[in-house]
């Protein structure tokens, strides 16, 4: 699982940081709990099977196909997201406007945190 290095992650103080720049000890915003969570581990590796997901408002994320994406119906793997699915986003929900495989070589990043249930990545709620 992983996020593109250039996904902007919402931090606990409201700022944003690229996924590639997250470090142990960073305080990220957890949209599941609505609170701050501390990053306890950071992982990176090759991005195999990347999926691009675009919301109806133009927000785009690139994640591995197995990365969890939060929808109104619950969390699903990114590779299962279809046009029209209602994605949980910052401030509510937005329809998926486009989804599909993204060619190319990517470096991906993922984090873990004590009690961390999710992240806001480019405004889209993703699992960890």
ZADO-1210 file (C-alpha; in nm, 4 decimals, padded with zeros to 6 digits):
<atoms>
<atom x="00.0000" y="00.0000" z="00.0000" code="UNK" pos="1"/>
<atom x="00.1173" y="00.3513" z="-00.0564" code="UNK" pos="2"/>
<atom x="00.0586" y="00.7060" z="-00.1687" code="UNK" pos="3"/>
<atom x="00.2407" y="00.8905" z="-00.4427" code="UNK" pos="4"/>
<atom x="00.5320" y="01.0940" z="-00.3063" code="UNK" pos="5"/>
<atom x="00.3512" y="01.4096" z="-00.4173" code="UNK" pos="6"/>
<atom x="00.0225" y="01.3545" z="-00.2329" code="UNK" pos="7"/>
<atom x="-00.0290" y="01.6401" z="00.0090" code="UNK" pos="8"/>
<atom x="-00.1138" y="01.5121" z="00.3573" code="UNK" pos="9"/>
<atom x="-00.3121" y="01.7273" z="00.6015" code="UNK" pos="10"/>
<atom x="-00.1151" y="01.7866" z="00.9183" code="UNK" pos="11"/>
<atom x="-00.2685" y="01.8331" z="01.2645" code="UNK" pos="12"/>
<atom x="-00.1997" y="02.2088" z="01.2537" code="UNK" pos="13"/>
<atom x="-00.3878" y="02.2457" z="00.9239" code="UNK" pos="14"/>
<atom x="-00.0785" y="02.2751" z="00.7053" code="UNK" pos="15"/>
<atom x="00.0073" y="02.0195" z="00.4366" code="UNK" pos="16"/>
<atom x="00.3185" y="01.8122" z="00.3753" code="UNK" pos="17"/>
<atom x="00.4122" y="01.5879" z="00.0836" code="UNK" pos="18"/>
<atom x="00.3870" y="01.2173" z="00.1678" code="UNK" pos="19"/>
<atom x="00.7576" y="01.1831" z="00.0829" code="UNK" pos="20"/>
<atom x="00.8441" y="01.4328" z="00.3593" code="UNK" pos="21"/>
<atom x="00.6509" y="01.2714" z="00.6458" code="UNK" pos="22"/>
<atom x="00.8681" y="01.1589" z="00.9361" code="UNK" pos="23"/>
<atom x="00.8295" y="00.9701" z="01.2622" code="UNK" pos="24"/>
<atom x="00.6960" y="01.2125" z="01.5222" code="UNK" pos="25"/>
<atom x="00.4972" y="01.4262" z="01.2778" code="UNK" pos="26"/>
<atom x="00.1447" y="01.5093" z="01.3920" code="UNK" pos="27"/>
<atom x="-00.1063" y="01.4348" z="01.1141" code="UNK" pos="28"/>
<atom x="-00.4797" y="01.4995" z="01.1057" code="UNK" pos="29"/>
<atom x="-00.6871" y="01.1822" z="01.1330" code="UNK" pos="30"/>
<atom x="-01.0211" y="01.2437" z="00.9557" code="UNK" pos="31"/>
<atom x="-01.1680" y="00.9250" z="01.1042" code="UNK" pos="32"/>
<atom x="-01.1381" y="01.0505" z="01.4624" code="UNK" pos="33"/>
<atom x="-01.1171" y="01.4230" z="01.3847" code="UNK" pos="34"/>
<atom x="-00.8047" y="01.4488" z="01.6011" code="UNK" pos="35"/>
<atom x="-00.4270" y="01.4586" z="01.5722" code="UNK" pos="36"/>
<atom x="-00.2219" y="01.1394" z="01.5562" code="UNK" pos="37"/>
<atom x="00.1531" y="01.0930" z="01.5792" code="UNK" pos="38"/>
<atom x="00.3351" y="00.9124" z="01.2984" code="UNK" pos="39"/>
<atom x="00.5178" y="00.6106" z="01.4451" code="UNK" pos="40"/>
<atom x="00.6565" y="00.4526" z="01.1257" code="UNK" pos="41"/>
<atom x="00.7240" y="00.5561" z="00.7659" code="UNK" pos="42"/>
<atom x="00.7585" y="00.3157" z="00.4729" code="UNK" pos="43"/>
<atom x="00.8584" y="00.3739" z="00.1124" code="UNK" pos="44"/>
<atom x="00.9010" y="00.1582" z="-00.1922" code="UNK" pos="45"/>
<atom x="00.8187" y="00.1135" z="-00.5598" code="UNK" pos="46"/>
<atom x="00.4699" y="00.2009" z="-00.6743" code="UNK" pos="47"/>
<atom x="00.3374" y="-00.1054" z="-00.8528" code="UNK" pos="48"/>
<atom x="-00.0163" y="-00.1060" z="-00.9898" code="UNK" pos="49"/>
<atom x="-00.0829" y="00.2638" z="-00.9353" code="UNK" pos="50"/>
<atom x="-00.4388" y="00.3961" z="-00.9596" code="UNK" pos="51"/>
<atom x="-00.5356" y="00.7553" z="-01.0284" code="UNK" pos="52"/>
<atom x="-00.8589" y="00.8809" z="-00.8756" code="UNK" pos="53"/>
<atom x="-01.0104" y="01.2197" z="-00.9575" code="UNK" pos="54"/>
<atom x="-01.3052" y="01.3745" z="-00.7756" code="UNK" pos="55"/>
<atom x="-01.5814" y="01.5683" z="-00.9475" code="UNK" pos="56"/>
<atom x="-01.4122" y="01.8841" z="-00.8154" code="UNK" pos="57"/>
<atom x="-01.0790" y="01.8028" z="-00.9808" code="UNK" pos="58"/>
<atom x="-00.8857" y="01.6697" z="-00.6798" code="UNK" pos="59"/>
<atom x="-00.6501" y="01.3899" z="-00.7867" code="UNK" pos="60"/>
<atom x="-00.4637" y="01.1241" z="-00.5905" code="UNK" pos="61"/>
<atom x="-00.2334" y="00.8454" z="-00.7054" code="UNK" pos="62"/>
<atom x="-00.2204" y="00.5404" z="-00.4810" code="UNK" pos="63"/>
<atom x="-00.1415" y="00.1720" z="-00.5099" code="UNK" pos="64"/>
<atom x="-00.4368" y="-00.0423" z="-00.6151" code="UNK" pos="65"/>
<atom x="-00.4617" y="-00.2025" z="-00.2728" code="UNK" pos="66"/>
<atom x="-00.4695" y="00.1261" z="-00.0809" code="UNK" pos="67"/>
<atom x="-00.7966" y="00.1842" z="00.1103" code="UNK" pos="68"/>
<atom x="-01.0165" y="00.4721" z="-00.0070" code="UNK" pos="69"/>
<atom x="-01.3073" y="00.5849" z="00.2113" code="UNK" pos="70"/>
<atom x="-01.6460" y="00.6023" z="00.0409" code="UNK" pos="71"/>
<atom x="-01.9959" y="00.6613" z="00.1746" code="UNK" pos="72"/>
<atom x="-02.0399" y="00.2830" z="00.1682" code="UNK" pos="73"/>
<atom x="-01.7169" y="00.2177" z="00.3605" code="UNK" pos="74"/>
<atom x="-01.3519" y="00.1623" z="00.2741" code="UNK" pos="75"/>
<atom x="-01.2654" y="-00.0072" z="-00.0561" code="UNK" pos="76"/>
<atom x="-00.9427" y="-00.0819" z="-00.2387" code="UNK" pos="77"/>
<atom x="-00.8442" y="00.1957" z="-00.4806" code="UNK" pos="78"/>
<atom x="-00.8655" y="-00.0502" z="-00.7709" code="UNK" pos="79"/>
<atom x="-01.2357" y="-00.1003" z="-00.6878" code="UNK" pos="80"/>
<atom x="-01.3288" y="00.2703" z="-00.7086" code="UNK" pos="81"/>
<atom x="-01.5538" y="00.3474" z="-01.0061" code="UNK" pos="82"/>
<atom x="-01.6801" y="00.6668" z="-01.1674" code="UNK" pos="83"/>
<atom x="-01.9793" y="00.7903" z="-00.9693" code="UNK" pos="84"/>
<atom x="-01.8731" y="00.6345" z="-00.6377" code="UNK" pos="85"/>
<atom x="-01.9239" y="00.8801" z="-00.3516" code="UNK" pos="86"/>
<atom x="-01.5830" y="00.9437" z="-00.1952" code="UNK" pos="87"/>
<atom x="-01.5315" y="01.0876" z="00.1514" code="UNK" pos="88"/>
<atom x="-01.3421" y="01.4116" z="00.1112" code="UNK" pos="89"/>
<atom x="-01.2544" y="01.7075" z="00.3247" code="UNK" pos="90"/>
<atom x="-01.5821" y="01.8782" z="00.4066" code="UNK" pos="91"/>
<atom x="-01.8130" y="01.5955" z="00.2994" code="UNK" pos="92"/>
<atom x="-01.8425" y="01.3746" z="-00.0065" code="UNK" pos="93"/>
<atom x="-01.7661" y="01.4085" z="-00.3774" code="UNK" pos="94"/>
<atom x="-01.8387" y="01.1829" z="-00.6701" code="UNK" pos="95"/>
<atom x="-01.5492" y="01.0074" z="-00.8388" code="UNK" pos="96"/>
<atom x="-01.5111" y="01.1694" z="-01.1798" code="UNK" pos="97"/>
<atom x="-01.2399" y="00.9368" z="-01.3127" code="UNK" pos="98"/>
<atom x="-01.0465" y="00.6316" z="-01.1931" code="UNK" pos="99"/>
<atom x="-00.8013" y="00.3988" z="-01.3575" code="UNK" pos="100"/>
<atom x="-00.4530" y="00.2602" z="-01.3917" code="UNK" pos="101"/>
<atom x="-00.1672" y="00.5087" z="-01.4140" code="UNK" pos="102"/>
<atom x="00.1349" y="00.4027" z="-01.6195" code="UNK" pos="103"/>
<atom x="00.4879" y="00.4870" z="-01.5139" code="UNK" pos="104"/>
<atom x="00.7321" y="00.4420" z="-01.2318" code="UNK" pos="105"/>
<atom x="00.6347" y="00.5813" z="-00.8933" code="UNK" pos="106"/>
<atom x="00.7890" y="00.5877" z="-00.5500" code="UNK" pos="107"/>
<atom x="00.5229" y="00.5434" z="-00.2842" code="UNK" pos="108"/>
<atom x="00.5087" y="00.6257" z="00.0841" code="UNK" pos="109"/>
<atom x="00.2923" y="00.5024" z="00.3672" code="UNK" pos="110"/>
<atom x="00.2760" y="00.5739" z="00.7380" code="UNK" pos="111"/>
<atom x="00.1510" y="00.4163" z="01.0579" code="UNK" pos="112"/>
<atom x="00.0531" y="00.5882" z="01.3788" code="UNK" pos="113"/>
<atom x="-00.0794" y="00.5048" z="01.7205" code="UNK" pos="114"/>
<atom x="-00.4578" y="00.5091" z="01.6798" code="UNK" pos="115"/>
<atom x="-00.4332" y="00.6515" z="01.3256" code="UNK" pos="116"/>
<atom x="-00.7431" y="00.5558" z="01.1289" code="UNK" pos="117"/>
<atom x="-00.6889" y="00.7534" z="00.8100" code="UNK" pos="118"/>
<atom x="-00.5342" y="01.0497" z="00.6333" code="UNK" pos="119"/>
<atom x="-00.6488" y="01.3330" z="00.4122" code="UNK" pos="120"/>
<atom x="-00.4429" y="01.3019" z="00.0921" code="UNK" pos="121"/>
<atom x="-00.5060" y="01.5818" z="-00.1563" code="UNK" pos="122"/>
<atom x="-00.8350" y="01.6300" z="00.0275" code="UNK" pos="123"/>
<atom x="-00.9477" y="01.2667" z="-00.0183" code="UNK" pos="124"/>
<atom x="-00.9923" y="01.0452" z="00.2852" code="UNK" pos="125"/>
<atom x="-00.7671" y="00.7394" z="00.2602" code="UNK" pos="126"/>
<atom x="-00.7067" y="00.4499" z="00.4969" code="UNK" pos="127"/>
<atom x="-00.3705" y="00.3433" z="00.6272" code="UNK" pos="128"/>
</atoms>
